């Protein structure tokens, strides 16, 4: 694997460090993942799906019913 260096503003470094701690991964791994997502989205015409943009959030909210998306009783009144 090749190495590059880049300069980032303090705020971006803080966000990167916080996210890498939250995911329990390295900053390098997180930067690679973000670059791949951004470049893949651009290569596919820049049309990332909602899931592509939020897939790291899937299943991250605790305390919700396990059948939230499939049980019709949770959808009563939705869209009204």
C-alpha positions in Angstrom: 0.0 0.0 0.0 1.3 3.5 -0.8 1.5 6.4 1.6 0.3 9.9 1.0 0.3 12.9 3.3 -2.2 15.7 3.5 -3.0 18.8 5.5 -6.4 19.1 7.2 -7.9 21.8 9.3 -8.0 21.3 13.0 -11.8 20.8 13.0 -11.7 18.1 10.3 -9.0 16.3 12.2 -11.1 16.4 15.4 -14.1 14.9 13.5 -11.8 12.3 12.0 -10.4 11.3 15.3 -13.8 11.2 17.0 -15.3 9.1 14.2 -12.3 6.7 14.2 -12.7 6.2 18.0 -16.4 5.7 17.7 -15.9 3.0 15.0 -12.9 1.6 16.7 -10.8 1.8 13.6 -7.7 3.8 12.4 -7.9 7.2 10.9 -6.2 5.8 7.8 -8.8 3.1 7.4 -11.6 5.7 7.8 -10.0 8.1 5.3 -9.7 5.2 2.8 -13.3 4.3 3.3 -14.5 7.8 2.8 -12.4 8.3 -0.3 -13.7 5.0 -1.8 -17.3 6.1 -1.1 -16.8 9.5 -2.6 -15.0 8.3 -5.7 -17.4 5.4 -6.3 -20.4 7.7 -6.1 -18.7 10.0 -8.6 -17.8 7.2 -10.9 -21.5 6.0 -10.9 -22.7 9.4 -12.1 -22.8 10.9 -8.7 -26.1 9.3 -7.9 -25.6 7.7 -4.5 -28.7 6.1 -3.1 -30.2 7.1 0.3 -28.9 3.8 1.6 -25.4 4.5 0.2 -25.3 7.7 2.1 -26.6 6.3 5.4 -25.6 2.7 5.4 -23.2 3.2 8.3 -26.2 4.3 10.4 -28.3 1.2 9.7 -29.0 -0.6 13.0 -27.2 2.1 15.1 -30.3 3.4 17.0 -30.9 1.4 20.2 -34.3 0.8 21.8 -36.4 0.7 18.7 -38.7 -2.3 17.9 -37.0 -5.0 15.9 -39.9 -5.2 13.5 -40.2 -1.4 12.9 -40.0 -1.6 9.1 -42.2 -4.7 8.6 -45.0 -4.6 11.2 -48.0 -2.7 9.8 -49.1 -1.4 13.3 -46.0 0.8 13.3 -47.1 2.4 10.0 -50.6 3.5 11.2 -51.1 7.1 10.2 -47.9 7.3 8.3 -48.1 9.9 5.5 -51.2 11.6 6.8 
